[in-house]
Amino acid sequence: MSQGHADYQFSRRTMIRRAGAAAGIAAVAGLPTIPAADAGPDRPKGTVPFSPVRGGQSDENRDSPRQPQPFRYSLNTGTIRGQKLPLVEEIQIAAQAGYQAIEPWLFEIADYAGHGGSLGDLRKRIADLGLSVQSVIGFTTWISEEADRGPGGFEQWKRDFELVAAIGGKRLCAPPSGAAFKAPQDLFQVAKRYRQLVQLGRLTGVVPQVELWGQAKTLSRMGEVALVLVEAGLGEGSAVLDIFHIYKGGSDFGGLRLFNGDALHSFHMNDYPAHPPRATATDADRVYPGDGIAPLPAILADLRHIGFGGMLSLEVFNRDYWKQDALTVARTGLEKMQACVAKIPADPPPRS
């Protein structure tokens, strides 16, 4: 491991700890206290059940493309993390660069509130700039029983959901943190825990999103993510997939065609170079979409085919980009994503 990558990993661990430090921020920010989860019905009124895999809503449409949706774009603030800007400035940059949404990290929201910032004012600022918060990045443990012991876990998730809701956020990422590098977890138990997490999120209207991590021991492949969504059995369940993580975990990108677009609301956009190889590639090796070897036109064509109508969220952790002007990076990333979308074949050939 290079010193640069070691520094990056240290930085990521620091972010995770800082996200955990959100405990107590809800009180500082004057947020309401969430009561314990009730034993209400599994599915809210008006929610139509669907399968996370393609064809779940109507068998007769199984072999036909969904109505194409225009792609929308979000800036994941990790892309300009190295510039060490305050959250309000990152939001301004996203709007100025031309994005429709911002995808902040939970610890940034907690830091903002912890230093006296009004989350209501932040929500208004985001809306006034024409942005939305479709997704927020978090690292709170949930997939193992460790989430029930000590600080964090489901009690922390209550506070996390409150923070996200306070700025108008709709979803919060739920990666396999805490158990990512331990023994693989029983996926059926993970599905039960995800079900509990979704039910907890209903109290604030925030949906946890199962996030694929390609380097993890659990939830490293798209098939695992699909199993958790299906077995959880809740209509609002959703996932966050990521080009680099799909590659790193070893799943075939063609598997995207079996997802239901309604189960995906945010898709992390990036690319990866030919070198280093997959076995040693890290998050820090990500590059702009189109600057690597990922089959991006085919990936985007598949997303369109399944009716994906969510956000393409730029998430790269490239140290060279972190040394550049943040607005320049944001604009370049958006232009690169749009160029990839423009290359989508009108009638993509069938996967072999």
TARAQUI-V377159 format. One record per helix or strand. SS is the DSSP state (H for helix, E for strand). FROM is the first residue (numbers start at 1). TO is the last residue. If there is no record, write none. Layout:
BEGIN
((SS	FROM	TO) (SS	FROM	TO))
END
This chain:
BEGIN
((H	3	20) (H	25	28) (E	53	53) (H	59	61) (E	72	76) (H	77	83) (H	87	97) (E	101	103) (E	105	105) (H	106	114) (H	119	128) (E	132	132) (E	136	137) (H	145	148) (H	153	166) (E	171	174) (H	187	201) (E	207	211) (H	222	232) (E	238	242) (H	243	249) (H	253	258) (E	259	259) (H	261	263) (E	264	269) (E	271	272) (H	283	285) (E	286	287) (H	296	305) (E	311	314) (H	319	322) (H	326	342))
END
